[in-house]
Amino acid sequence: MIILFDLDGTLIDSTEAILESFGIAFKTFDALVPDDELIKAEIGHPLDVMFSSLGVEDAHVDAHVDAYKMHYRKISCAKTVLLPEAREAVELASQHAVLGVVTTKTAKYSIELLEHMGLMSYFDVLVGREDVEYPKPHPEPILKALSKLQSDTSKYWMIGDTPMDILAANAANINSVAVTCGYADEVLLLKHTDNVSKTALEAVKFITQFQQD
């Protein structure tokens, strides 16, 4: 079995680091910082898409992304925490499956965060934004992760907290479980999947029980 995890809102809470870095990016260019809730509503999308959605003109998006990343990499480890039961979720999943991470976050920062939290060793592959042409909800990140994992089984699962995770799993023709510990509410997630859990640990327990049945 293979279980792929999203990162932000599924295993980690980096909201403080994300909001602070967006604030720095907007202030760098003397622009008004959007409301926190508007920024949080975009989490899960690539940074360039987030800045565009928040009103940055196309010609200035790359500069804003660079300013964001310059600050984010300084503070990400200090201002990111594991979500409740996330460590237990990864540990339990590793007993039943080969594990991977599929995130829209930059892979370099994702690896640093997971190493800082002592979890990177559980994962055989990590696919980040710079590893693909088309991010979630396109299936490319999931298909790329699966292509790197040797497996003779069709038991593939994606655990994520946004519709983009579920849509990507559907497009890649694999099973999925949505979690409500992140950035999308249960009502929205239920529009895309019947499998909704509160935490990643609950999702892993559902998957292992499902496979045993």
C-alpha positions as CSV (number, residue, x, y, z in Angstrom):
1,M,0.0,0.0,0.0
2,I,1.1,3.6,-0.7
3,I,-0.2,6.6,1.4
4,L,0.6,10.1,0.2
5,F,0.2,13.0,2.5
6,D,-0.3,16.7,1.8
7,L,1.7,18.9,4.2
8,D,0.1,22.3,5.2
9,G,-3.1,21.7,7.0
10,T,-2.7,17.9,6.9
11,L,0.5,17.3,8.9
12,I,1.8,20.7,9.8
13,D,0.4,24.1,10.8
14,S,2.6,26.8,9.2
15,T,-0.1,29.5,9.3
16,E,1.9,31.9,11.4
17,A,4.9,31.6,9.1
18,I,2.8,31.9,5.9
19,L,0.9,35.0,7.1
20,E,4.0,36.7,8.4
21,S,5.8,36.1,5.1
22,F,2.9,37.4,3.1
23,G,2.9,40.5,5.2
24,I,6.6,41.1,4.6
25,A,6.2,40.6,0.9
26,F,3.4,43.1,0.6
27,K,5.2,45.6,2.8
28,T,8.4,45.2,0.8
29,F,6.5,46.8,-2.1
30,D,4.6,49.3,0.0
31,A,1.3,47.6,-0.6
32,L,-1.6,47.1,1.8
33,V,-1.4,43.6,3.4
34,P,-4.6,41.6,2.8
35,D,-6.7,40.4,5.7
36,D,-5.5,37.2,7.3
37,E,-8.7,35.3,6.4
38,L,-8.3,36.2,2.7
39,I,-4.7,34.8,2.7
40,K,-5.7,31.7,4.6
41,A,-8.5,31.0,2.1
42,E,-5.8,30.7,-0.6
43,I,-3.5,28.3,1.2
44,G,-2.9,25.2,-0.8
45,H,-2.5,27.0,-4.1
46,P,1.0,27.8,-5.4
47,L,2.4,31.1,-4.2
48,D,2.2,32.8,-7.6
49,V,-1.5,31.9,-7.8
50,M,-2.0,33.1,-4.2
51,F,-0.5,36.5,-4.9
52,S,-2.5,36.9,-8.1
53,S,-5.7,36.0,-6.3
54,L,-4.8,38.6,-3.6
55,G,-4.6,41.4,-6.2
56,V,-0.9,41.5,-7.2
57,E,-0.4,42.4,-10.9
58,D,1.1,39.7,-13.0
59,A,4.2,41.7,-13.7
60,H,5.0,41.9,-10.0
61,V,4.0,38.4,-8.9
62,D,7.5,36.9,-9.2
63,A,9.1,39.7,-7.1
64,H,6.5,39.2,-4.4
65,V,7.1,35.4,-4.4
66,D,10.8,36.0,-4.0
67,A,10.3,38.4,-1.1
68,Y,8.0,35.9,0.5
69,K,10.5,33.0,0.2
70,M,13.4,35.1,1.4
71,H,11.6,35.7,4.7
72,Y,9.8,32.3,5.0
73,R,13.0,30.3,4.9
74,K,14.4,32.2,7.9
75,I,11.3,31.6,10.1
76,S,9.7,28.5,8.8
77,C,11.2,26.0,11.2
78,A,10.7,28.2,14.3
79,K,7.1,29.1,13.4
80,T,5.7,25.8,12.2
81,V,4.3,23.1,14.4
82,L,3.0,19.6,13.8
83,L,-0.8,19.3,13.9
84,P,-2.3,17.2,16.7
85,E,-1.8,13.5,16.1
86,A,0.3,14.1,13.0
87,R,3.4,12.3,14.3
88,E,1.3,9.4,15.4
89,A,-0.4,9.4,11.9
90,V,2.9,9.1,10.1
91,E,4.2,6.4,12.5
92,L,1.1,4.3,12.2
93,A,1.0,4.7,8.4
94,S,4.6,3.6,8.1
95,Q,3.7,0.3,9.7
96,H,1.2,-0.5,6.9
97,A,2.4,1.4,3.8
98,V,5.1,3.1,1.8
99,L,4.8,6.9,2.4
100,G,5.2,10.0,0.4
101,V,4.5,13.7,0.5
102,V,2.8,15.6,-2.3
103,T,2.7,19.3,-1.6
104,T,2.3,22.6,-3.4
105,K,5.0,24.0,-1.0
106,T,8.6,24.3,-2.2
107,A,10.2,20.8,-1.8
108,K,13.4,22.3,-0.4
109,Y,11.6,24.0,2.5
110,S,9.3,21.0,3.0
111,I,12.2,18.6,3.4
112,E,13.9,21.0,5.9
113,L,10.7,21.3,7.9
114,L,10.2,17.5,8.1
115,E,13.8,16.9,9.0
116,H,13.5,19.6,11.7
117,M,10.5,17.7,13.1
118,G,12.1,14.3,12.8
119,L,9.7,12.9,10.3
120,M,11.5,13.0,6.9
121,S,13.0,9.5,7.4
122,Y,9.5,8.0,7.2
123,F,8.9,9.2,3.6
124,D,10.4,7.6,0.5
125,V,9.5,10.5,-1.8
126,L,8.5,14.1,-1.6
127,V,7.1,16.0,-4.6
128,G,7.0,19.8,-4.2
129,R,6.1,22.8,-6.4
130,E,9.3,22.9,-8.3
131,D,9.2,19.2,-9.2
132,V,6.2,19.5,-11.5
133,E,4.8,21.7,-14.3
134,Y,1.2,21.5,-13.1
135,P,0.4,21.6,-9.3
136,K,-2.6,20.1,-7.6
137,P,-5.5,19.8,-8.5
138,H,-3.7,18.5,-11.6
139,P,-2.8,14.8,-11.1
140,E,0.9,15.3,-12.1
141,P,2.3,15.6,-8.6
142,I,0.5,12.4,-7.4
143,L,1.5,10.5,-10.6
144,K,5.1,11.7,-10.2
145,A,5.2,10.5,-6.6
146,L,3.8,7.1,-7.5
147,S,6.3,6.7,-10.3
148,K,9.1,7.0,-7.8
149,L,7.7,4.4,-5.5
150,Q,8.1,0.7,-6.3
151,S,4.9,-1.1,-5.6
152,D,3.0,-4.0,-7.0
153,T,-0.3,-3.0,-5.5
154,S,-3.2,-0.8,-6.6
155,K,-3.8,0.4,-3.0
156,Y,-3.0,4.0,-3.4
157,W,-4.3,6.7,-1.1
158,M,-4.0,10.5,-0.8
159,I,-4.7,12.4,2.5
160,G,-5.2,16.1,2.2
161,D,-7.1,19.0,3.7
162,T,-8.4,20.9,0.6
163,P,-10.5,20.2,-2.4
164,M,-7.4,20.4,-4.6
165,D,-5.9,17.4,-2.8
166,I,-9.1,15.4,-3.5
167,L,-9.5,16.6,-7.0
168,A,-5.9,15.6,-7.8
169,A,-6.4,12.2,-6.3
170,N,-9.6,11.7,-8.4
171,A,-7.8,12.8,-11.5
172,A,-5.0,10.4,-10.7
173,N,-7.6,7.7,-10.2
174,I,-6.5,6.9,-6.6
175,N,-8.5,6.8,-3.3
176,S,-8.5,9.8,-1.0
177,V,-9.5,10.9,2.5
178,A,-10.0,14.6,3.3
179,V,-9.2,16.0,6.8
180,T,-10.9,18.9,8.5
181,C,-7.8,19.9,10.6
182,G,-6.6,22.3,7.8
183,Y,-7.9,25.1,5.6
184,A,-11.2,23.8,4.2
185,D,-14.4,23.0,6.2
186,E,-16.3,19.7,6.2
187,V,-19.2,21.0,4.1
188,L,-16.8,22.0,1.3
189,L,-14.8,18.7,1.5
190,L,-18.0,16.6,1.4
191,K,-18.7,18.0,-2.0
192,H,-15.7,16.2,-3.3
193,T,-15.5,13.0,-1.2
194,D,-17.5,10.9,1.2
195,N,-14.3,10.1,3.2
196,V,-13.8,12.9,5.7
197,S,-11.8,12.5,8.9
198,K,-10.9,15.0,11.6
199,T,-7.1,14.4,11.6
200,A,-4.5,12.6,9.7
201,L,-4.4,9.9,12.3
202,E,-8.1,9.3,12.0
203,A,-7.6,9.1,8.2
204,V,-4.8,6.6,8.5
205,K,-7.0,4.4,10.8
206,F,-9.8,4.6,8.3
207,I,-7.5,3.5,5.5
208,T,-6.0,0.6,7.3
209,Q,-9.4,-0.6,8.4
210,F,-10.8,-0.2,4.9
211,Q,-7.9,-2.3,3.4
212,Q,-8.4,-5.0,6.1
213,D,-12.1,-5.2,5.3
